[in-house]
Amino acid sequence: VRLARNLSAKLYTNDYNLGQVAELQKVNYVNLHDLAKSLRVILLPGEMLTLRIVREGKDKGQGVGYLPDGTMVVVNNAQNSVGQQVEVQVQSQLQTGAGVIVFADLKGAIAA
């Protein structure tokens, strides 16, 4: 924090407490966790997206795919689409300790 202040530089950190210290000392800072959160895609129910189903889900008939940011998408009726690009419609989202899980319904296979 002292170095950033002396150089009139902006501090980039993933440490919440360090950011608070910087704020108290009037040093500009960017919290990388906040930045990553702001760049995440917000999906609304009914929205359509295309993704690759990479494996079977826990429940019968489910397939699992991932968004580019790593968000897991559980797709109903996609168990037979493993390895394929499919079009899905978002139904809901669940916030967990590990992040967000998106639930969707299969709309159609696009390409193998």
PyMOL commands that set and color helices and strands:
alter all, ss='L'
color gray80, all
select helices_A, chain A and resi 2-7+16-24+32-39+79-81
alter helices_A, ss='H'
color red, helices_A
select strands_A, chain A and resi 11-13+29-31+48-56+63-66+72-76+85-96+99-111
alter strands_A, ss='S'
color yellow, strands_A
deselect
rebuild
show_as cartoon
